[in-house]
Amino acid sequence: MRASTPAWVRDAICWQVYPLGFCGAPRRREDLVGQSYGEGAGENVVHRLGRLMGWLDHLVSLGANVLILNPIADSVSHGYDTLDHQRVDPRLGDQHDFQALVTACHERGIRIVLDGVFNHVSEHHAVARAAVAAGPGTVEGGRIRWAGEHPYGFEGNADLVEMDLADEGVQEAVLEVMSSWLQRGADGWRLDAMYAAGPQAWAPILARLRDRHPEAWILGEVIHGDYPAFAAASGADSVTQYELWKGIWSSLHDHNLFELAHALGRHQAFREQAGGRFPLIFLGNHDTTRIASQLPDSRDLAAAICLLALLPGIPAVYAGDELGAVGVKEQRAGGDDAVRPVFPDDPADAPTTLALLKEAAAPRILEAHRRMLALRRREPWLADARIEVREETLTSTYAEIVLSPSARLPIPPLTLALNLGEEDAPAAGEVVEVLSGAAIIDGLPAPAPGTVPAHGAAVLR
């Protein structure tokens, strides 16, 4: 992580949206013909991006202040097969729609982070076509990676041609694209599949970008490996903490808080290293099964919400999770559709249009998110807190997690007590906030004062 990470990042709470699905865009471009696509000004443009406007106040009411957008650049289908990095996908709108969204966000104090798909492009991208025409061993051919005489397909997908991010021409082009969108009003980038090219390829790009845009947040998608070392070597401010994501849903799924304790120990160790201080923490995203579909006992959603809101790092809520949206990712063509649904124009219509855990529970799940994220806002030091699991309290279904200020601040620590058991437990301290899974999901009465509710959590001081 660079020493000059923007100060605003430590206060970031994110709401992530997959726009092509959210806005109801067709799954594939309908105007593609052979090697060409709608290049005329305004040709085949449908102004769907404005649907997000109706949700900005919802984002603010949730307690979030950053909008992470998955791909909005011109692409063939799912957004990760880019055709033109500088153009808004005409299924979503045009540059005027983007500028309107930027203005509306900034008026509300919301920052926008874009999804940078630079590791690979559509086989129809102009650079990919020129490289294939020229062949390996040529200047143009050197812009992409090769598998013998054939373009290298990202993760075995022949239609996703991998760029060679070590090529100076590619680095220059990526820098210009990233800088251009930041000049248009974006506040940062999520770098898709950053792990694929490696930190050394990204380091010179990000060093030059930092000189131009020191306040831009750079978030790298890193799935496995040494997260802090990757961030430090690449110059990224944050990386995606997939190891913690797995530890949270898996430990709640299996009622095995020993697994969670191990994941939290790793999380703390990462954050003590250069590059690991502010990772992105999440319960799900556009590539994963939703948290409400991961838990056999939906009451344990209360514990998940508390972990997301209070653990150190940068929390990100995937749009719909705050309402109890369900959806299972499947390994097949179209297997992401269930976790990338269409949203209504008005948030008030979401409970009757989205696939939810329980329609009646949606307002209560939303309120639980608001309460816990409000606590996060009242205690901003949590973004950089130290974690310690009280070993003497740890069982498969109960744990007390102590969150302490990392600096010498005159602030007492908070303790997050998780209870996955069937009986309420006595609270070992003043209860600052409490979430009962039974109250949230089933509308049952609130737990008795001074307790950590069954299938719930309490924040103690």
C-alpha positions in Angstrom: 0.0 0.0 0.0 1.4 3.4 -0.9 2.1 5.8 1.9 -0.2 8.4 0.5 -3.4 6.4 0.5 -6.2 9.0 0.2 -7.5 10.0 3.7 -11.1 9.5 2.7 -10.6 5.8 2.2 -10.5 5.0 5.9 -14.1 6.4 6.2 -15.4 4.6 3.2 -18.5 2.4 3.4 -19.3 0.9 0.0 -22.4 -0.2 -1.9 -21.5 -2.3 -4.9 -23.7 -2.5 -8.0 -23.5 -4.6 -11.2 -25.1 -2.0 -13.5 -25.9 -4.2 -16.6 -28.0 -6.5 -14.4 -29.3 -3.8 -12.1 -30.5 -1.6 -14.9 -32.1 -4.4 -16.9 -29.8 -4.3 -19.9 -29.9 -7.1 -22.5 -27.4 -9.9 -21.8 -25.7 -9.3 -25.1 -25.2 -6.4 -27.4 -28.0 -6.4 -30.1 -26.2 -4.2 -32.5 -23.0 -6.2 -33.1 -22.5 -7.1 -36.7 -19.4 -9.0 -37.7 -16.3 -6.9 -36.6 -18.2 -3.7 -36.2 -20.5 -2.3 -33.6 -22.5 0.9 -33.2 -19.8 3.5 -33.6 -22.1 6.3 -34.7 -22.8 9.1 -32.2 -25.8 8.0 -30.1 -26.4 4.9 -32.2 -28.3 2.1 -30.5 -28.0 3.9 -27.1 -30.7 3.2 -24.5 -30.5 5.4 -21.4 -30.8 2.9 -18.6 -28.0 4.2 -16.3 -30.4 6.7 -14.8 -32.1 3.9 -12.9 -29.3 4.2 -10.3 -30.4 7.8 -9.6 -33.4 6.6 -7.7 -31.2 4.5 -5.4 -28.7 7.1 -4.3 -30.7 8.3 -1.3 -31.1 4.7 -0.4 -27.3 4.3 -0.5 -26.9 7.3 1.8 -29.7 6.1 4.2 -27.8 2.8 4.5 -24.8 4.7 5.8 -22.7 4.2 2.7 -20.7 6.9 0.9 -19.0 5.1 -2.0 -20.7 3.6 -5.0 -18.6 0.8 -6.6 -19.8 0.1 -10.1 -19.0 -3.1 -11.9 -18.3 -2.6 -15.7 -20.0 0.3 -17.5 -17.7 0.4 -20.5 -18.7 -0.7 -24.0 -18.7 -4.5 -24.1 -20.2 -7.5 -25.9 -22.2 -9.1 -23.1 -21.4 -9.3 -19.3 -19.1 -6.2 -19.2 -15.8 -8.1 -18.8 -15.5 -8.5 -22.6 -14.7 -4.9 -23.4 -14.9 -3.4 -26.8 -14.1 0.3 -26.1 -12.7 1.4 -22.7 -13.5 5.0 -23.3 -17.2 4.6 -24.2 -20.2 4.0 -21.9 -21.9 0.7 -22.9 -24.8 1.9 -25.1 -27.0 -0.6 -23.3 -26.6 1.7 -20.3 -26.4 5.1 -22.0 -23.8 7.5 -23.0 -21.3 10.0 -21.5 -24.0 12.4 -20.6 -25.7 9.7 -18.4 -22.4 9.1 -16.7 -21.8 12.7 -16.0 -25.3 13.1 -14.6 -24.7 10.2 -12.2 -21.3 11.7 -11.1 -23.0 15.0 -10.4 -25.9 13.4 -8.4 -23.4 11.3 -6.4 -21.1 14.1 -5.6 -24.0 16.3 -4.6 -24.8 13.7 -1.9 -21.2 13.2 -0.8 -20.9 9.8 -2.6 -17.7 8.8 -4.4 -17.8 6.6 -7.5 -15.3 3.8 -8.1 -15.3 2.2 -11.5 -14.4 -1.4 -12.5 -11.3 -1.4 -14.7 -11.2 -4.5 -17.0 -7.7 -4.2 -18.4 -6.3 -7.7 -18.0 -8.3 -9.0 -20.9 -10.6 -7.7 -23.7 -13.2 -9.0 -26.1 -11.7 -10.8 -29.1 -13.5 -8.1 -31.1 -11.6 -5.2 -29.4 -9.6 -3.2 -31.9 -6.3 -3.9 -30.2 -7.0 -7.7 -30.1 -8.0 -7.7 -33.8 -4.9 -5.8 -34.8 -2.7 -8.2 -32.7 -4.2 -11.3 -34.2 -3.8 -9.9 -37.7 -0.2 -9.0 -37.1 0.7 -12.2 -35.3 3.2 -13.1 -32.5 6.6 -11.5 -32.7 5.3 -8.2 -34.1 4.8 -4.8 -32.3 1.0 -5.1 -32.6 1.1 -8.8 -31.7 3.1 -8.0 -28.6 0.1 -6.1 -27.1 -1.5 -9.5 -26.2 -0.4 -12.8 -24.7 -0.1 -15.8 -26.8 -0.4 -19.6 -26.4 1.8 -20.7 -29.2 0.2 -19.3 -32.4 -3.1 -18.6 -30.7 -4.2 -15.7 -28.5 -4.2 -16.6 -24.8 -7.8 -16.8 -23.4 -8.3 -15.6 -19.9 -9.1 -18.6 -17.7 -9.7 -20.7 -20.8 -12.2 -18.3 -22.4 -11.2 -17.9 -26.1 -13.4 -14.8 -26.4 -11.5 -13.0 -23.6 -8.0 -12.2 -25.0 -5.4 -11.4 -22.3 -3.5 -8.2 -22.7 0.2 -8.1 -22.0 0.3 -5.5 -19.3 4.1 -5.6 -19.3 4.1 -4.0 -22.8 4.8 -0.3 -22.7 2.2 0.5 -25.2 -0.5 -1.3 -23.3 0.6 0.4 -20.0 0.4 3.8 -21.7 -3.1 3.0 -23.0 -4.3 1.7 -19.6 -2.9 4.8 -17.9 -4.7 7.1 -20.3 -8.0 5.3 -19.8 -7.8 5.3 -16.1 -6.8 9.0 -16.0 -9.5 10.0 -18.5 -12.4 8.6 -16.4 -10.9 10.1 -13.2 -10.9 13.5 -15.0 -14.6 12.9 -15.9 -15.4 12.6 -12.2 -14.7 9.0 -11.0 -12.9 8.8 -7.7 -11.2 5.5 -7.9 -10.8 2.1 -9.7 -11.5 -1.5 -8.9 -8.9 -3.4 -11.0 -10.5 -6.6 -12.2 -8.4 -9.8 -12.1 -5.4 -7.8 -10.9 -3.9 -11.0 -9.7 -3.5 -12.4 -13.2 -0.8 -10.0 -14.5 0.9 -9.7 -11.2 2.0 -6.7 -9.1 5.2 -5.9 -11.2 3.1 -5.3 -14.3 0.8 -2.9 -12.4 3.4 -1.0 -10.4 4.6 1.4 -13.2 1.0 2.1 -14.3 -0.1 3.0 -10.8 3.0 5.0 -9.9 2.3 7.3 -12.9 -1.4 7.4 -12.1 -0.6 8.4 -8.5 1.4 11.4 -9.8 -1.6 12.6 -11.8 -4.4 11.7 -9.4 -3.1 11.4 -5.8 -6.7 11.2 -4.3 -7.8 8.2 -6.4 -8.5 5.0 -4.5 -7.0 1.9 -6.2 -8.7 -1.4 -5.2 -7.3 -4.6 -6.6 -9.1 -7.8 -7.1 -6.8 -10.4 -5.6 -8.4 -13.8 -4.8 -5.5 -15.7 -3.2 -1.9 -15.4 -2.2 0.0 -12.9 -0.1 -2.5 -10.0 -0.1 -0.3 -7.4 1.7 2.8 -8.2 -0.4 0.8 -7.9 -3.6 -0.7 -4.5 -2.6 2.7 -3.2 -1.5 4.5 -4.3 -4.7 1.8 -3.1 -7.0 1.0 0.2 -5.4 -2.7 -0.6 -4.8 -4.3 0.9 -1.7 -6.6 -2.0 -1.0 -7.2 -5.6 -2.1 -10.3 -7.8 -1.9 -10.2 -9.9 1.3 -11.5 -13.2 -0.1 -9.9 -15.3 2.6 -12.0 -13.4 5.2 -15.1 -13.7 3.1 -14.7 -17.5 3.0 -14.0 -17.6 6.7 -17.2 -15.6 7.6 -19.8 -17.5 5.5 -18.2 -20.9 6.0 -18.0 -20.6 9.8 -21.6 -19.4 10.0 -22.7 -22.1 7.6 -21.1 -24.9 9.7 -21.5 -23.3 13.1 -17.7 -23.5 13.5 -16.5 -20.2 15.1 -13.0 -21.8 15.4 -12.7 -21.3 11.7 -13.8 -17.7 12.0 -11.2 -17.2 14.8 -8.5 -18.5 12.5 -9.6 -16.2 9.7 -9.6 -13.2 12.0 -6.1 -14.0 13.1 -5.0 -14.1 9.5 -6.9 -10.8 8.9 -5.1 -9.1 11.7 -1.7 -10.4 10.5 -2.3 -9.1 7.0 -3.2 -5.7 8.3 0.0 -5.4 10.3 2.0 -5.6 7.1 2.8 -2.9 4.6 0.0 -3.1 2.0 -2.6 -4.8 4.2 -4.0 -2.0 6.2 -7.3 -1.3 4.5 -8.6 -4.4 2.6 -12.1 -4.6 1.2 -14.3 -6.8 3.4 -17.6 -8.2 2.0 -20.2 -10.9 2.4 -20.7 -11.3 -1.3 -20.4 -9.7 -4.7 -21.4 -10.1 -8.3 -19.2 -13.3 -8.5 -20.5 -15.1 -5.4 -23.6 -16.8 -4.0 -25.4 -14.3 -1.8 -24.9 -14.5 1.9 -28.6 -15.1 2.5 -28.4 -18.2 0.3 -25.2 -19.4 2.0 -26.7 -19.8 5.5 -28.8 -22.9 6.4 -30.2 -21.0 9.4 -31.2 -17.5 8.1 -31.2 -16.2 11.7 -27.4 -16.2 11.5 -27.6 -13.3 9.1 -27.5 -11.1 12.2 -23.9 -12.2 13.0 -22.8 -11.7 9.4 -24.2 -8.2 9.3 -22.3 -7.3 12.5 -19.0 -8.8 11.2 -19.3 -6.8 8.0 -20.0 -3.6 9.7 -17.5 -3.7 12.5 -14.4 -5.6 11.3 -11.4 -3.4 10.3 -11.0 -2.7 6.6 -13.4 -1.1 4.1 -16.9 -2.7 4.2 -18.8 -3.2 1.0 -22.5 -4.2 0.8 -23.5 -5.9 -2.4 -26.7 -4.3 -3.6 -29.7 -6.3 -2.4 -28.0 -8.0 0.5 -29.3 -5.2 2.7 -32.8 -6.4 1.9 -32.1 -10.2 2.3 -31.8 -10.9 -1.5 -31.1 -14.5 -2.4 -29.3 -16.0 -5.3 -27.0 -18.9 -6.0 -24.0 -18.7 -8.4 -23.8 -21.7 -10.7 -20.8 -22.9 -12.8 -22.6 -22.8 -16.2 -23.4 -20.4 -18.9 -25.7 -17.8 -17.3 -24.8 -19.1 -13.9 -24.3 -15.5 -12.6 -27.8 -14.3 -13.5 -29.3 -15.1 -10.1 -26.8 -12.9 -8.3 -27.1 -10.1 -10.9 -30.8 -9.3 -11.0 -32.8 -6.4 -12.4 -33.7 -3.8 -9.7 -36.8 -1.6 -9.8 -36.5 2.2 -10.3 -37.9 2.8 -6.8 -36.3 1.1 -3.8 -39.8 0.9 -2.3 -40.7 -1.6 -4.9 -37.7 -3.9 -4.2 -39.4 -6.2 -1.6 -42.0 -7.2 -4.2 -39.7 -7.5 -7.2 -36.4 -9.0 -6.0 -36.0 -12.6 -5.0 -35.7 -12.3 -1.2 -35.2 -14.5 1.8 -38.5 -13.3 3.2 -40.5 -10.3 1.9 -41.8 -9.4 5.4 -38.2 -9.4 6.8 -36.8 -7.1 4.2 -37.4 -3.8 6.2 -36.0 -5.4 9.3 -32.9 -6.6 7.5 -32.4 -3.2 6.1 -32.8 -1.6 9.5 -30.2 -4.0 10.9 -27.7 -2.9 8.3 -28.5 0.8 9.0 -28.1 0.4 12.8 -24.7 -1.5 12.5 -23.3 0.8 9.8 -24.4 3.8 11.9 -22.4 2.3 14.8 -19.4 2.0 12.4 -19.8 5.7 11.5 -19.9 6.7 15.2 -16.7 4.7 15.8 -14.6 5.5 12.8 -11.5 4.0 14.5 -13.0 0.6 13.7 -11.6 0.9 10.1 -8.1 0.5 11.6 -8.9 -1.5 14.7 -6.9 -4.4 16.2 -8.7 -7.8 16.5 -8.3 -10.3 19.3 -10.6 -13.3 19.9 -10.9 -14.1 23.5 -9.8 -17.7 23.5 -11.4 -18.5 26.8 -14.8 -17.7 25.4 -14.4 -19.5 22.1 -16.7 -22.5 21.3 -18.2 -23.7 18.0 -21.2 -21.4 18.5 -19.9 -18.6 20.7 -17.1 -16.1 20.5 -16.1 -12.7 21.8 -14.1 -10.6 19.4 -12.3 -7.6 21.0 -11.9 -4.6 18.7 -9.3 -2.0 20.0 -8.1 1.3 18.6 -4.8 0.7 16.9 -3.4 4.1 17.9 -3.1 5.4 21.4 -6.5 6.9 21.5 -8.5 7.5 24.8 -11.3 5.2 23.5 -12.3 2.0 25.2 -12.4 -1.1 23.0 -15.6 -2.7 21.8 -16.4 -6.4 22.0 -18.5 -8.2 19.4 -20.2 -11.2 21.0 -21.5 -13.8 18.5 -24.0 -16.4 19.6 -25.0 -19.1 17.1 -26.5 -21.3 19.8 -30.2 -21.9 20.6 -30.1 -20.2 24.0 -29.5 -16.5 24.9 -26.2 -15.9 26.7 -25.4 -13.3 29.4 -23.6 -10.2 28.1 -20.2 -9.6 29.7 -20.5 -5.8 29.6 -22.7 -2.9 28.7 -24.7 -3.6 25.6 -24.2 -0.9 23.0 -26.1 -2.6 20.2 -27.8 -5.9 19.7 -29.1 -7.9 16.8 -31.4 -10.9 17.2 -31.7 -13.2 14.2 -35.2 -14.3 15.3 -36.4 -10.7 15.6 -34.9 -9.7 12.2 -36.0 -12.7 10.2 -39.2 -13.8 12.0 -40.3 -10.6 13.6 -40.2 -12.2 17.1 -39.9 -10.0 20.2 -36.6 -8.4 21.1 -34.3 -10.4 23.4 -34.1 -9.7 27.1 -31.9 -6.8 28.2 -28.3 -7.6 29.0 -28.1 -10.7 26.8 -26.4 -11.9 23.6 -29.5 -13.4 21.8 -29.5 -16.9 20.3 -28.5 -16.7 16.7 -27.6 -13.1 17.2 -24.9 -10.7 18.3 -24.3 -8.0 20.8 -21.8 -5.1 20.8 -20.4 -4.6 24.3 -18.4 -1.9 26.0 
